[in-house]
Amino acid sequence: MFVSTYDIVEMVIDEATEQFGNRWVIPKAKKKNLKTDCDLIDRLVSEFDCESAEADIDDETLKLKVSVVCPDMVLEYGRTHPFFTLIQHAESFSFSAVEDSLKVDFVFAGLWESKD
């Protein structure tokens, strides 16, 4: 059964929002943008046969990190590849080696806004 990146992210976001004591909220427009970014990550997962995404939130900075591990990644088609759209939306991204694979982290900031 395929679990989308957004399903994983939404579960982590809901947990974090509850943990923050409902002082913070993610506006609908930002959730919609995040859904689009998660769909782009799903495309990467499919295209490069990556493991499904993992998500984590830094409790202090409120930044969301989404990670995927791929056996390899060759970006063809220049800057028209969806990867380049995704990294423009992320605050930052990084690559690291994990055993014989490539781990890609995407960090998204500024999602939560104070309810005040």
SULVEN-V447955 format. One record per backbone hydrogen bond with DSSP energy under -1.0 kcal/mol. CO is the residue of the C=O (numbers start at 1). NH is the residue of the N-H. If there is no record, write none. Layout:
# SULVEN-V447955
co->{CO:CO}
nh->{NH:NH}
This chain:
# SULVEN-V447955
co->{4:5:6:7:8:9:10:11:12:13:14:15:16:17:18:23:25:27:28:29:30:31:32:33:34:35:36:37:38:39:40:41:42:43:44:45:54:56:58:63:64:65:66:67:68:69:70:77:78:81:82:83:85:86:92:94:96:98:101:102:103:104:105:106:107:107:108:113}
nh->{8:9:10:11:12:13:14:15:16:17:18:19:20:22:21:115:113:31:32:33:34:35:36:37:38:39:40:41:42:43:44:45:46:47:48:50:67:65:62:58:108:56:106:54:104:51:102:80:81:84:86:87:89:90:107:105:103:101:98:70:96:68:94:66:91:92:64:25}
